[in-house]
Amino acid sequence: MRDRYVCRICGRPAQEVHHKIHLAPENIWDTKVTLNPDNLVSLCKDCHFAQHIEDKEAGKRKAHGRSAGDCAEGFHFDENGQLVPDD
């Protein structure tokens, strides 16, 4: 609602929320990271994907650059870098 459902980068309709500090097993339960409005930005799918690529190129450790062994037990990162439960 804060961003009026608009991508903060390109102005198209926002479809996803990006965490500026990426979610990781060590912070997944920290609401100061997961739910903090200052850590969240509304993005469209294209800009969200581009932001993760930009972060990776900048050398930031990110979810979809991790191996399965980096995840908490019972979870893994999918091809989009999203933390999902094991099947």
C-alpha positions as CSV (number, residue, x, y, z in Angstrom):
1,M,0.0,0.0,0.0
2,R,2.9,2.4,0.8
3,D,4.1,2.2,-2.8
4,R,0.6,2.4,-4.1
5,Y,1.1,-1.0,-5.8
6,V,3.6,0.5,-8.2
7,C,7.1,-0.7,-9.0
8,R,9.5,1.8,-7.4
9,I,12.0,1.4,-10.3
10,C,9.9,1.5,-13.5
11,G,6.4,2.6,-12.4
12,R,4.6,-0.5,-13.8
13,P,2.3,-2.4,-11.5
14,A,4.2,-4.0,-8.6
15,Q,3.8,-7.8,-8.3
16,E,6.5,-8.6,-5.7
17,V,8.2,-7.3,-2.6
18,H,12.0,-7.1,-2.6
19,H,14.0,-7.4,0.6
20,K,16.9,-5.0,0.5
21,I,18.7,-7.2,3.0
22,H,18.2,-10.6,1.4
23,L,16.5,-13.3,3.3
24,A,18.8,-16.1,4.6
25,P,18.5,-19.0,7.0
26,E,20.2,-16.9,9.7
27,N,17.7,-14.0,9.4
28,I,14.5,-15.6,8.2
29,W,12.9,-15.3,11.7
30,D,14.1,-11.8,12.3
31,T,11.1,-9.5,11.8
32,K,13.5,-6.5,11.6
33,V,14.6,-8.0,8.3
34,T,11.6,-9.9,7.1
35,L,8.8,-7.4,7.9
36,N,10.6,-4.0,8.4
37,P,9.0,-1.5,5.9
38,D,12.5,0.1,5.5
39,N,13.8,-3.2,4.2
40,L,11.0,-3.7,1.7
41,V,10.4,-2.3,-1.7
42,S,7.6,-3.0,-4.2
43,L,8.8,-4.1,-7.6
44,C,7.4,-5.6,-10.8
45,K,8.7,-9.1,-11.7
46,D,11.2,-7.8,-14.3
47,C,12.7,-5.2,-12.0
48,H,12.8,-7.7,-9.0
49,F,14.8,-10.2,-11.2
50,A,17.1,-7.4,-12.4
51,Q,17.7,-6.2,-8.9
52,H,18.8,-9.7,-7.8
53,I,21.1,-9.9,-10.8
54,E,22.5,-6.4,-10.0
55,D,23.0,-7.5,-6.4
56,K,24.9,-10.6,-7.5
57,E,27.1,-8.7,-9.8
58,A,27.9,-6.2,-7.0
59,G,29.2,-9.2,-5.0
60,K,26.4,-9.4,-2.5
61,R,25.7,-12.9,-1.1
62,K,22.2,-13.7,-2.3
63,A,19.7,-16.5,-2.0
64,H,19.8,-17.9,-5.5
65,G,23.6,-18.0,-5.5
66,R,23.7,-20.4,-2.6
67,S,23.9,-24.1,-2.6
68,A,21.2,-26.3,-1.1
69,G,23.5,-26.9,1.9
70,D,23.3,-23.3,2.9
71,C,19.5,-23.6,3.6
72,A,17.9,-24.4,6.9
73,E,16.9,-28.0,7.2
74,G,13.7,-28.8,5.4
75,F,14.0,-25.8,3.0
76,H,15.8,-25.0,-0.3
77,F,16.1,-22.1,-2.6
78,D,14.2,-22.4,-5.9
79,E,15.5,-21.2,-9.3
80,N,14.2,-17.7,-8.5
81,G,16.0,-17.5,-5.2
82,Q,12.9,-18.0,-3.1
83,L,13.1,-20.0,0.1
84,V,10.7,-22.9,-0.2
85,P,10.0,-26.0,1.9
86,D,11.3,-29.3,0.6
87,D,8.8,-31.5,-1.0
